[in-house]
Amino acid sequence: MNFSIENEFRNIVLNTKNIKNTYNTKHTHTKHTLDLIIHEILYFLKSGNSWANLRSPIKSKTLYWHFSRFVKQDVFTKLFSKIRNTYIKKYVSDQSTLLIDSTVIFNKGGSNKIGRNKFWRNKKCTKISLMTDMNGFPLSIFFMKGNYHDNKVFNKHIQDAIIILPKTQKTVLADKAYSSKQTYESLDEKNIKHIIPPRKNMKMYSEYKYDKQLYVKRIKVEHIFGRLKIIKRITNRYDKLLRNYTAFVYLAFTVVANNIIKKLNE
């Protein structure tokens, strides 16, 4: 299975009603081709430069204008959904182990969805919460303020899992930050198996038995965060609006996901 990010990106743009006429080949006033615009946005993602310092045949203001149009029409979210659906159809079996964790992104220029995180020198941060499978493929992504607890979006990840993997028997792996009586009861009601070690101060600490060898594999979600942060535009949040940073994160996860698919095909 071959998934071309640039081809799928182009198809989504040309099938989006509100913007497709701008990039139609028959449009006589289009100075730059859609392929060039897509290529430069992907380059900008990996370079980590600011818009003002971007070296490109397209002026930075012009490229930002195109990028903003794509953001407003959810092009990046649709692109991520496309590669996720493609992956699920081919690689997800009747049983799936899901890994959930979050990472902190330092804020440099953001004005919304930020909070001071006491574990990171009390600096303003944004959190990315992620659910993957055992291949590390990103399945569900949420954004939180830096001072929010990870459990705030745990149930949203589970709801996503139920929607995108309706016929799959699921097992959830997460660390102690997600342990609570409500979490265990909610997963049991949904017939979802779980390996979430209780904290030592919980009554069920000595009673909760789990496969420690399987739990160790939770490290794979940490590896995906490591691969994500290699992409320089994602390492710190420079975008004032969360919607712009979110777009870059979805695009970055699409790149990471495509690399995972390529590796599975080898």
C-alpha positions in Angstrom: 0.0 0.0 0.0 1.5 3.3 -1.1 0.2 6.5 0.4 1.5 9.7 -1.2 1.0 12.7 1.2 1.4 15.3 -1.6 -1.1 13.5 -3.9 -3.7 13.0 -1.1 -3.2 16.6 0.0 -3.8 17.8 -3.5 -7.0 15.7 -3.9 -8.4 17.0 -0.6 -7.9 20.6 -1.6 -9.4 20.1 -5.1 -12.4 18.3 -3.5 -13.0 21.1 -1.0 -15.9 23.2 -2.3 -14.9 26.6 -0.8 -11.3 26.7 -2.1 -11.0 24.3 -5.1 -11.6 27.1 -7.7 -8.5 29.0 -6.5 -6.3 26.0 -7.4 -8.0 24.9 -10.5 -5.6 24.8 -13.5 -8.1 26.8 -15.5 -7.8 29.7 -13.0 -5.8 32.3 -15.0 -4.8 34.4 -11.9 -3.0 31.6 -10.0 0.7 32.6 -9.8 1.9 29.4 -8.0 0.9 25.8 -8.6 -0.8 23.8 -5.9 2.0 21.3 -6.0 4.5 24.0 -5.2 2.4 25.4 -2.4 2.1 21.9 -0.8 5.8 21.2 -1.2 6.7 24.5 0.5 4.3 23.9 3.4 5.9 20.4 4.0 9.4 22.0 3.8 8.3 24.7 6.3 7.1 22.0 8.7 10.4 20.2 8.7 12.7 23.3 8.6 11.4 24.9 11.8 12.0 28.4 10.4 9.7 31.4 11.1 7.4 32.6 8.4 9.5 35.8 7.9 12.8 33.8 7.5 11.4 31.1 5.2 13.5 30.7 2.0 11.0 29.9 -0.6 10.1 30.9 -4.2 6.7 31.9 -2.6 6.6 35.0 -0.5 6.1 34.2 3.2 2.8 36.2 3.4 1.5 34.5 0.4 2.3 31.0 1.7 0.8 31.9 5.0 -2.4 33.0 3.3 -2.7 29.6 1.5 -1.8 27.8 4.8 -4.6 29.7 6.6 -7.1 28.8 4.0 -6.3 25.1 4.4 -6.5 25.4 8.2 -10.0 27.0 8.0 -11.2 24.2 5.7 -9.8 21.5 7.9 -7.6 20.2 5.1 -4.9 18.9 7.6 -7.4 17.1 9.7 -8.9 15.5 6.7 -5.5 14.4 5.5 -4.7 12.8 8.8 -8.1 11.1 8.9 -7.5 9.8 5.3 -4.2 8.0 6.3 -5.7 6.7 9.5 -8.6 5.2 7.7 -6.3 3.7 5.1 -4.2 2.1 7.8 -7.1 0.8 9.8 -8.6 -1.0 6.8 -5.3 -2.9 6.1 -3.4 -3.3 9.3 -5.9 -3.4 12.2 -7.0 -6.9 13.2 -9.8 -8.1 15.5 -7.8 -7.4 18.6 -5.9 -4.2 19.2 -3.7 -2.9 22.1 -4.0 0.9 22.5 -1.4 3.0 24.2 -2.3 6.4 25.8 0.0 9.1 27.0 0.7 12.9 26.7 3.7 15.2 26.2 4.3 18.8 27.0 5.1 21.4 24.4 6.8 24.6 25.6 4.9 27.8 24.6 6.8 30.5 22.8 4.1 32.6 21.1 0.7 31.0 21.7 -2.1 33.0 23.2 -4.8 30.3 23.8 -4.8 26.8 25.3 -1.8 27.4 27.5 -1.2 26.8 31.2 1.7 26.7 33.7 2.9 23.2 34.2 4.4 22.6 37.7 6.5 19.7 36.4 8.2 21.9 33.8 9.6 24.7 35.9 6.1 26.3 36.0 6.4 27.5 32.4 3.5 28.0 30.1 2.9 24.9 28.0 0.4 23.1 25.8 -0.1 19.4 26.1 -0.6 16.9 23.3 -2.5 13.7 24.4 -2.1 10.8 22.0 -3.5 7.3 21.6 -1.6 4.8 19.3 -1.7 1.1 18.6 1.2 -1.3 19.1 2.8 -0.2 15.8 2.9 3.4 17.2 0.4 4.5 14.6 -1.4 7.7 15.9 -5.1 7.1 16.2 -6.5 9.9 18.4 -5.1 13.3 19.2 -6.2 15.9 21.7 -4.8 19.2 23.0 -5.0 20.6 26.5 -3.7 23.4 28.6 -0.3 22.7 30.3 -1.9 22.6 33.8 -4.6 20.1 32.9 -4.5 16.6 34.2 -4.1 13.8 31.6 -7.3 12.2 32.7 -9.3 15.2 31.3 -9.2 13.6 27.8 -8.9 9.9 28.6 -12.6 9.2 28.0 -12.5 11.2 24.8 -9.7 8.8 23.6 -11.8 5.8 24.5 -14.8 7.3 22.6 -12.6 7.7 19.6 -11.4 4.2 19.9 -15.0 2.9 20.0 -15.9 4.9 16.9 -12.9 4.2 14.7 -12.5 0.6 15.9 -16.0 -0.6 16.5 -15.5 -4.3 15.8 -12.2 -4.6 17.5 -11.5 -6.2 21.0 -9.5 -3.5 22.7 -6.9 -3.5 25.5 -5.8 -0.1 26.9 -2.3 0.5 28.3 -1.6 3.7 30.3 0.6 4.8 33.2 -0.4 5.5 36.8 -1.5 9.1 36.0 -4.6 7.6 34.5 -5.5 5.3 37.4 -8.8 6.0 39.1 -11.8 4.0 40.2 -14.0 5.8 37.7 -11.5 4.9 34.9 -11.5 1.2 35.7 -15.3 1.1 36.1 -15.9 3.0 32.8 -13.6 0.6 30.9 -15.2 -2.5 32.5 -18.7 -1.2 31.5 -17.5 -0.9 27.9 -15.9 -4.4 28.0 -12.5 -2.9 27.3 -9.5 -4.7 28.9 -7.0 -2.5 30.7 -3.5 -2.4 32.1 -3.3 0.8 34.1 -1.3 0.1 37.3 -2.9 1.7 40.4 -1.1 4.1 42.6 0.3 2.8 45.9 -2.3 4.8 48.0 -5.2 3.1 46.2 -7.1 0.2 48.0 -6.8 -2.0 44.9 -3.1 -1.6 44.6 -2.2 -5.1 45.9 -5.2 -6.8 44.1 -4.6 -5.4 40.6 -2.8 -8.0 38.5 -1.5 -7.3 35.1 0.9 -8.6 32.4 4.1 -6.6 33.1 5.8 -7.8 29.9 2.9 -6.4 27.9 2.9 -3.2 30.0 6.6 -2.5 29.1 5.6 -2.1 25.5 3.8 1.1 26.4 7.2 2.7 25.7 6.2 2.7 22.0 4.0 5.8 22.5 7.0 7.6 24.0 9.0 6.7 20.9 6.3 8.3 18.7 6.6 11.5 20.7 10.3 11.4 20.2 9.8 11.0 16.4 7.3 13.8 16.5 9.6 16.3 18.2 12.4 15.7 15.7 10.2 17.8 13.4 11.4 21.2 14.4 8.1 23.1 13.9 6.5 20.9 16.6 9.2 21.0 19.3 8.0 24.4 20.6 4.8 26.2 19.9 5.4 29.5 18.1 1.9 29.8 16.6 -0.3 32.4 18.3 -3.5 30.5 17.5 -3.9 26.8 18.6 -5.7 26.0 15.3 -2.5 26.8 13.3 -0.3 24.7 15.7 -2.9 22.0 15.6 -2.7 21.9 11.8 1.1 21.5 11.9 0.7 18.7 14.5 -1.8 16.8 12.3 0.5 17.2 9.3 3.5 16.0 11.3 1.6 13.0 12.5 0.6 12.3 8.9 4.3 12.3 8.0 5.1 10.0 11.0 2.2 7.7 10.1 3.3 7.4 6.5 6.8 6.4 7.6 5.2 3.7 9.8 3.2 2.4 6.9 6.4 2.3 4.7 8.2 0.3 7.3 5.3 -2.2 7.6 5.4 -2.6 3.8 9.1 -3.5 3.7 
